[in-house]
Amino acid sequence: MPVTIRLQSEDFDAAAEAASLTRGRTDIGAVVTFSGICRGSEAGAPVAAMTLEHYPGTAEAEIARHVEEAEARWPLFGVTIIHRYGRMVPGDNIVLVVTAASHRGDAFAAAEFLMDYLKTRAPFWKQEERPDGTAWVDAKATDDSAADRWAKPRQAADPRHAAE
């Protein structure tokens, strides 16, 4: 299964990445693409920019470990994860998750699982620039509870896979 994991400061083209993952493949029946974008406000307060930091090498290894877990849970044909670091302004791309599978249920579930992990447990640190200064972003309880649901045994997302 092709897996691409890139941490980069440069922007990405979501459509080109999805096309690259599926090019020449006739076994793929579903592709889910999720793009996370820098917002211009948080909880009603304006945000001028966001800076993301990470530990090179460690972050890629941790993401790869979770991609392996997704592969064990769902029959995937490919995964692409691109996560940016550095300073981003509202409207800039931050993260891309692309999953490919035979069926949409598997592709959707794997993409959601990977994004929940990236949002809550990946080794990234976010700092927001606001009119009153800068502040590090704390984890949100809602994001943690979304990720916690994956600790349960796998639930088939598509009824055709209920016996798995």
Sine and cosine of phi, psi and omega as CSV:
sin_phi,cos_phi,sin_psi,cos_psi,sin_omega,cos_omega
0.00,0.00,0.79,-0.61,0.04,-1.00
-0.95,0.32,0.77,-0.64,0.04,-1.00
-0.79,-0.62,0.78,-0.63,0.09,-1.00
-0.85,-0.53,0.81,-0.59,0.09,-1.00
-0.76,-0.64,0.88,-0.48,0.02,-1.00
-0.72,-0.69,0.72,-0.69,0.18,-0.98
-0.93,-0.36,0.82,-0.58,-0.13,-0.99
-0.47,-0.89,0.38,-0.93,0.07,-1.00
-1.00,0.03,-0.39,0.92,-0.05,-1.00
-0.97,0.24,0.42,-0.91,0.07,-1.00
-0.92,0.40,0.20,-0.98,0.05,-1.00
-0.73,-0.69,0.29,-0.96,0.04,-1.00
-0.92,-0.39,0.96,-0.26,-0.08,-1.00
-0.86,0.52,-0.68,0.73,-0.02,-1.00
-0.90,0.43,-0.66,0.75,0.01,-1.00
-0.92,0.40,-0.62,0.79,0.01,-1.00
-0.92,0.39,-0.68,0.74,0.04,-1.00
-0.90,0.43,-0.66,0.75,0.02,-1.00
-0.89,0.45,-0.64,0.77,0.02,-1.00
-0.90,0.44,-0.63,0.78,-0.01,-1.00
-0.92,0.39,-0.54,0.84,-0.10,-0.99
-0.98,-0.22,-0.14,0.99,-0.07,-1.00
-0.81,0.59,0.82,-0.58,0.05,-1.00
0.98,0.22,0.11,0.99,-0.05,-1.00
-0.98,-0.20,0.76,-0.65,0.08,-1.00
-0.92,-0.39,-0.02,1.00,0.00,-1.00
-1.00,-0.01,-0.17,0.99,-0.04,-1.00
-1.00,0.03,0.82,-0.58,0.03,-1.00
-0.94,-0.33,-0.16,0.99,-0.04,-1.00
-0.47,-0.88,0.69,-0.72,0.11,-0.99
-0.76,-0.65,0.80,-0.60,0.07,-1.00
-0.92,-0.39,0.77,-0.64,0.00,-1.00
-0.84,-0.54,0.83,-0.56,0.07,-1.00
-0.87,-0.49,0.78,-0.63,0.09,-1.00
-0.88,-0.48,0.80,-0.60,0.12,-0.99
-0.99,-0.12,0.72,-0.70,-0.12,-0.99
-0.82,-0.58,0.62,-0.78,0.02,-1.00
-0.92,0.40,0.83,-0.56,0.02,-1.00
-1.00,0.05,0.37,-0.93,0.03,-1.00
-1.00,-0.05,0.03,1.00,0.06,-1.00
-0.43,-0.90,0.41,-0.91,0.06,-1.00
-0.63,-0.78,0.85,-0.53,-0.01,-1.00
0.81,0.59,0.63,0.78,0.05,-1.00
0.99,0.11,-0.12,0.99,0.00,-1.00
-0.98,-0.17,0.66,-0.75,-0.01,-1.00
-0.92,0.40,0.58,-0.82,0.07,-1.00
-0.83,-0.55,0.84,-0.55,-0.02,-1.00
-1.00,0.10,-0.53,0.85,-0.02,-1.00
-0.22,-0.98,0.23,-0.97,0.06,-1.00
-0.68,-0.74,0.68,-0.73,0.05,-1.00
-0.90,-0.43,0.78,-0.62,0.04,-1.00
-0.94,-0.35,0.70,-0.71,0.06,-1.00
-0.84,-0.54,0.38,-0.92,0.01,-1.00
-0.42,-0.91,0.20,-0.98,0.13,-0.99
-0.99,-0.11,0.95,-0.32,0.01,-1.00
-0.84,0.54,0.63,-0.77,-0.02,-1.00
1.00,0.03,-0.81,0.59,0.01,-1.00
-0.92,0.40,-0.71,0.70,-0.03,-1.00
-0.89,0.46,-0.71,0.70,0.01,-1.00
-0.88,0.48,-0.67,0.75,0.00,-1.00
-0.90,0.43,-0.66,0.75,0.02,-1.00
-0.92,0.39,-0.65,0.76,0.05,-1.00
-0.90,0.44,-0.68,0.74,0.02,-1.00
-0.87,0.50,-0.62,0.78,0.01,-1.00
-0.89,0.46,-0.63,0.78,0.01,-1.00
-0.97,0.23,-0.49,0.87,0.13,-0.99
-0.90,0.43,-0.66,0.76,0.06,-1.00
-0.87,0.49,-0.63,0.78,0.04,-1.00
-0.91,0.42,-0.65,0.76,0.05,-1.00
-0.88,0.47,-0.66,0.75,0.03,-1.00
-0.88,0.48,-0.59,0.81,0.00,-1.00
-0.95,0.30,-0.47,0.88,-0.05,-1.00
-1.00,0.07,-0.58,0.82,-0.10,-1.00
-0.74,-0.67,0.56,-0.83,0.02,-1.00
-0.98,0.21,1.00,0.04,-0.07,-1.00
-0.99,-0.10,0.46,-0.89,0.06,-1.00
-0.94,-0.34,-0.09,1.00,0.03,-1.00
0.09,-1.00,0.49,-0.87,0.04,-1.00
-0.61,-0.79,0.69,-0.72,0.16,-0.99
-0.79,-0.61,0.77,-0.63,0.11,-0.99
-0.77,-0.64,0.82,-0.57,0.11,-0.99
-0.82,-0.58,0.81,-0.59,0.02,-1.00
-0.80,-0.59,0.79,-0.61,0.01,-1.00
-1.00,0.05,0.40,-0.92,0.14,-0.99
-0.71,-0.70,0.24,-0.97,-0.06,-1.00
0.98,-0.20,-0.27,-0.96,-0.07,-1.00
-1.00,-0.01,0.76,-0.65,0.04,-1.00
-0.78,-0.62,0.54,-0.84,0.03,-1.00
-0.94,-0.34,0.29,-0.96,0.00,-1.00
-0.78,0.62,0.71,-0.70,-0.04,-1.00
0.99,-0.13,-0.27,0.96,0.03,-1.00
-0.97,0.24,0.57,-0.82,0.13,-0.99
-0.93,0.38,0.61,-0.79,0.08,-1.00
-0.92,-0.40,-0.77,0.63,-0.14,-0.99
-0.61,-0.79,0.52,-0.85,0.07,-1.00
-0.73,-0.68,0.76,-0.65,0.13,-0.99
-0.81,-0.59,0.84,-0.54,0.05,-1.00
-0.83,-0.56,0.79,-0.61,0.06,-1.00
-0.81,-0.58,0.59,-0.81,0.01,-1.00
-0.78,-0.62,0.67,-0.74,-0.02,-1.00
-0.42,-0.91,0.07,-1.00,0.10,-1.00
-0.94,0.35,-0.62,0.79,-0.13,-0.99
-0.83,-0.56,0.53,-0.85,-0.07,-1.00
-0.88,0.48,-0.61,0.79,-0.03,-1.00
-0.85,0.53,-0.69,0.72,0.02,-1.00
-0.92,0.38,-0.68,0.74,-0.01,-1.00
-0.91,0.42,-0.70,0.72,0.02,-1.00
-0.90,0.44,-0.74,0.67,-0.05,-1.00
-0.88,0.47,-0.70,0.72,-0.01,-1.00
-0.90,0.43,-0.67,0.74,0.02,-1.00
-0.89,0.45,-0.67,0.74,0.00,-1.00
-0.92,0.40,-0.68,0.73,0.06,-1.00
-0.84,0.54,-0.76,0.65,-0.03,-1.00
-0.91,0.42,-0.65,0.76,0.01,-1.00
-0.93,0.37,-0.64,0.77,0.07,-1.00
-0.87,0.50,-0.66,0.75,0.05,-1.00
-0.89,0.45,-0.76,0.65,-0.04,-1.00
-0.86,0.51,-0.61,0.79,-0.04,-1.00
-0.94,0.33,-0.54,0.84,-0.16,-0.99
-0.92,-0.39,-0.51,0.86,-0.18,-0.98
-0.81,-0.59,-0.16,0.99,0.04,-1.00
-0.93,0.36,0.58,-0.81,-0.06,-1.00
-0.98,0.21,0.95,0.30,0.10,-1.00
-0.82,-0.57,0.51,-0.86,0.07,-1.00
-0.81,-0.58,0.72,-0.70,-0.07,-1.00
-0.90,-0.44,0.72,-0.70,0.09,-1.00
-0.83,-0.56,0.79,-0.62,0.01,-1.00
-0.99,-0.17,0.62,-0.78,0.14,-0.99
-0.99,-0.15,0.86,-0.51,-0.01,-1.00
-0.83,-0.55,0.23,-0.97,0.01,-1.00
-0.83,0.55,-0.50,0.87,-0.03,-1.00
-1.00,-0.07,0.16,0.99,0.03,-1.00
0.79,-0.62,-0.28,-0.96,0.01,-1.00
-0.95,-0.31,0.45,-0.89,0.02,-1.00
-0.49,-0.87,0.65,-0.76,0.11,-0.99
-0.96,0.28,0.61,-0.79,-0.05,-1.00
-1.00,0.01,0.82,-0.57,0.06,-1.00
-0.99,0.10,0.40,-0.91,0.09,-1.00
-0.90,0.43,0.53,-0.85,0.02,-1.00
-0.98,-0.20,0.62,-0.78,0.02,-1.00
-0.86,0.50,-0.58,0.81,-0.01,-1.00
-0.92,0.40,-0.60,0.80,0.06,-1.00
-0.93,0.37,-0.66,0.75,0.02,-1.00
-0.89,0.46,-0.68,0.73,-0.01,-1.00
-0.93,0.37,-0.53,0.85,0.08,-1.00
-0.90,0.44,-0.66,0.75,0.00,-1.00
-0.96,0.30,-0.56,0.83,-0.04,-1.00
-0.89,0.46,-0.46,0.89,-0.04,-1.00
-0.90,0.44,-0.36,0.93,0.00,-1.00
-0.98,0.20,-0.17,0.99,0.04,-1.00
-0.95,0.31,-0.33,0.94,0.05,-1.00
-0.96,0.28,0.35,-0.94,0.09,-1.00
-0.84,0.55,0.49,-0.87,-0.05,-1.00
-0.82,0.57,0.75,-0.66,0.13,-0.99
-0.95,-0.30,0.78,-0.62,-0.01,-1.00
-0.90,0.44,0.80,-0.59,0.00,-1.00
-0.99,0.17,-0.43,0.90,-0.06,-1.00
-0.90,-0.44,0.81,-0.59,-0.06,-1.00
-0.84,0.55,-0.41,0.91,0.04,-1.00
-0.92,0.40,-0.26,0.97,-0.01,-1.00
-0.94,-0.34,0.32,0.95,-0.08,-1.00
-0.87,0.50,-0.47,0.88,-0.04,-1.00
-0.99,0.16,-0.19,0.98,-0.05,-1.00
-0.97,0.25,0.00,0.00,0.00,0.00
